[in-house]
């Protein structure tokens, strides 16, 4: 639902930039040539969301997240979760969002490398000043398995978000949030085209290495132009394995105040995603799983011998907050789809407590067929048949 609304609002905001539309406030920002150009900050703001500067400026490292993270689930949660953390330090009522403008593709790619020996640098055609990898050195001692057990790849990706404050007719960078995606599973090959092996990384070791990397990232960013004094927040994200059908989650963050090159005390983030049904749900969230299973059973009464309903539950501070359910169907005709959607919407209202957000996506081989959204506290769901 969030993605659907974001696309809709993007269209509205872009339309709002057309000549003759005046419901926007203007600011200005510096270009690389230190010349001011007009920037637009929409007056309209979605609830609990950041406004953005227009025209849109893509991240300097745009596209890397797709190749560096294991799944689209992790990609979406890494970006959306980082914005949730930002709200703890940079309120949407005061700050304007902009994609990262300081960490470019070349910088991020080099930082994601391992440290190299002089021989390894020569083999890769790199210069000494490019030996800035944040992942550990592999000295090549021992078997391939031993090397990867001793020194797995911890850091998978770095994502930067910028937060600006509008002053009179200008906007100023006033906060930076950096996400570090850390591997819970390290993948490696013993031979170039051989089988892929897995090395699990414990949360304890991931946390230890992640905090070390975070401190180094802050020190390096302090040396960049325009980053000398701006507050920097760094958050640690646990990336799930390649076969996971639920995303990873952020688990800690810390802040370096104005001008500081070191992070303050780390704060735990109690968030996680749980697959419904699953052993974890049965063990740790039995009550929540029970009303999900009742919903699932009633859905499957509509389809004899059908077992395709999958739920993804989001927990914050041990409380179920959001539940997203995917129902793939095999149907013919709009009337049949409308009938089933109405049935599913009534089940949402009957089975789920009103303190959680529920989203149901109904799909077929043709794509999205219908959407049902019941926000916490609402008496009626939003229902749309595509």
Buried (B, 14 or more C-beta within 10 A) or exposed (E): BBEBEEEEBEEEBEEBEEEEEEEBEEBBBBEEEEEEEEBBBBEEBBEEBBBBBBEEBEBBBEEBBEEBBBBEBBBBBBBEBBBBBBBBBBEBEEBBBBBBBBBBEEBBBBBBBBBBBEEBBEEEEBEEEBBBBBBBEBEEEEEBEEBBEEBBBBBBBBBBBBBBBBEEEBBBBBBBBBBBBBBBBBBBEEEEEEEEEEBEBEEEEBBEBBBEBBBEBBEBBBEEEBBEEBBBBBBBBBBBBEEBEBBBBBBBBBBBEEEBBEBEEBEEBEBBBBBBBBEBBEEBBEEBBEBBBBBBEBBBEBBEEBEBBBBBBBBBEEEBBBBBBBBBBEBEEEEEBBEBBBEBBEBBBEBBEEEBBBBBBBBBEEEEBBBBBBBEEEEEBEBEBE
